[in-house]
Amino acid sequence: MLVCIQDNGVGIPAHILERLFKNENITTRGTFNEKGTGIGLMVCKDFMIRNDGDITVSSQEGQGAKFCLSLPTSK
């Protein structure tokens, strides 16, 4: 099963995208200047791995981001 969620926010700069999911502390600001640390994405990544799934992110700065979750539907 593949579920993708896309937004039209500020997007994620390329230098941050390549650091996601690498156990690094990344602080960024969102569309409404809210602070983000990336810890939620790390929790999601861990959950997906434990369930034989995956999470991917694609983004262009200024054009939003797309998050895709894939999970097996049967063994």
C-alpha positions in Angstrom: 0.0 0.0 0.0 1.3 3.4 -0.9 -0.1 6.6 0.8 1.3 10.0 -0.2 0.6 13.3 1.5 1.6 16.5 -0.3 1.6 20.1 1.0 2.2 23.5 -0.6 4.3 24.9 2.3 7.8 26.4 2.3 9.3 23.1 1.1 12.6 21.5 2.4 15.9 22.8 1.1 18.1 20.2 -0.6 20.8 20.4 2.1 18.2 19.5 4.7 16.5 16.8 2.6 19.8 14.9 2.4 20.1 15.0 6.2 16.6 13.7 7.0 16.4 10.3 8.7 20.1 10.4 9.7 19.7 10.8 13.4 20.8 14.5 13.2 19.2 17.3 15.1 17.8 19.6 12.3 16.0 22.8 13.3 13.9 24.5 10.6 11.0 27.0 10.4 7.7 26.2 8.7 5.1 28.2 6.8 3.9 30.1 9.8 7.4 30.3 11.3 6.8 27.3 13.6 9.9 25.5 14.8 10.5 21.9 13.6 13.2 19.5 14.7 12.6 16.5 12.5 12.1 14.2 15.4 8.5 13.3 14.2 10.0 12.1 10.9 12.5 9.9 12.8 9.6 8.3 14.8 7.7 7.7 11.6 10.8 6.2 9.9 11.3 3.8 12.9 7.7 2.8 12.9 7.8 2.1 9.1 10.9 0.0 9.4 9.5 -2.0 12.3 6.5 -2.8 10.1 8.4 -3.7 6.9 7.6 -0.4 5.3 9.3 2.8 4.2 8.9 6.5 4.2 10.3 8.8 1.5 10.3 12.6 1.1 10.6 14.7 -2.0 10.5 18.5 -2.0 11.6 21.6 -3.7 12.2 24.7 -1.7 9.3 27.1 -2.0 7.0 24.5 -3.5 6.0 22.2 -0.7 6.9 18.6 0.2 5.5 15.2 -0.6 5.8 12.4 2.0 5.1 8.8 0.8 4.5 5.8 3.1 4.7 2.3 1.8 3.5 -0.8 3.7 3.1 -4.4 2.6 -0.5 -5.5 2.5 0.4 -9.2 3.1 3.4 -11.4 3.9 
